[in-house]
Amino acid sequence: MNGIGIEANGAATIRGNAVHDNLSVGIIGTFGASILDNRVTGHSDPGDRGIDASGGRVAGNIVEGNYDGIEVSNAAVEHNR
């Protein structure tokens, strides 16, 4: 188990990954990174998050079994389940 599953920033796109059972956050995207079409599960301890995004776009992800599913600041969020 790792603390963070995937982390990216800027013009990066995180797409099509299965991210599960990390110690704190499944995917972190900052400074406009796009988080698209991923499956993020099993981040279930208090304070854990499936996806944490600042800026960018969070869309088409399956996010389940996390303490907090998606946490964003100034990001577009659409069509996640």
N, C-alpha and C positions, 0 to 999 in steps of 0.2 A: 504494500500500500504506500502511496505517495501522498504528500500534502495537497498538491494540486495536480489534476490530470493533464490539462493542456492550458497554456497561457500564450496569448499573442496580442500584438498591438499594431496600430497604424493601419495600413491598407491590407493587412493579412485577412484571409478567410479560413475559418475552421469549419470544415464540411465533411459530413458522412462518417463520423466517428462513433464508436460505442465507448462511453466513458463511465466507469462505475467504481464504487467503493474506495474512493480516495479519502484522505483524512479530513479535508475541510471543504474544498471546492472542486467541482468537476471541470468546468471550463471558465476561464477568465479572459475577457476581451476588453482592451482599453484603447483609447485614442482612435476610435473609429473602426475597430476590427469587426468583421461580420461573423456571426455564429449561426450556421445554417445546416438544417437537416441532420442533426446529431441525435443520438439516444443517450440520455444522461440519467443514471439511476444510482441509488444506494448511498447517498450522502445524507445519512439520517440522524446523525448526532446533533444535539442542540447547537445552533449557530452555523451548521453546514449549509452550503448552497449548491444547487445543481449547476446553475449558470449565473455568473456575475459579470455584467457588462456596463461599460461607461462609454457612451457614444456608440456609433455604429448601428448595426441591425441584428436582431435576434429573431429568426423566423424558421418555421417548419420543423422545430425540434420536438422530440418526445421526451418529456421531463417527468419522471415519476419516482416515488419512493425516496424523496429528498426531504430534509427538514424544511428548507425554504426552496421552492422550485426555481424561480427566476427573480433576480434582484438587478434593477437597472437604474442608471442615472443618465438622462439625456440620450437614450437609445430608442430606436423604433422597435416595437415588439409586435409580431403578428403571426397568426396561424400556428401557434405552439399548442401542444396538448400534454 
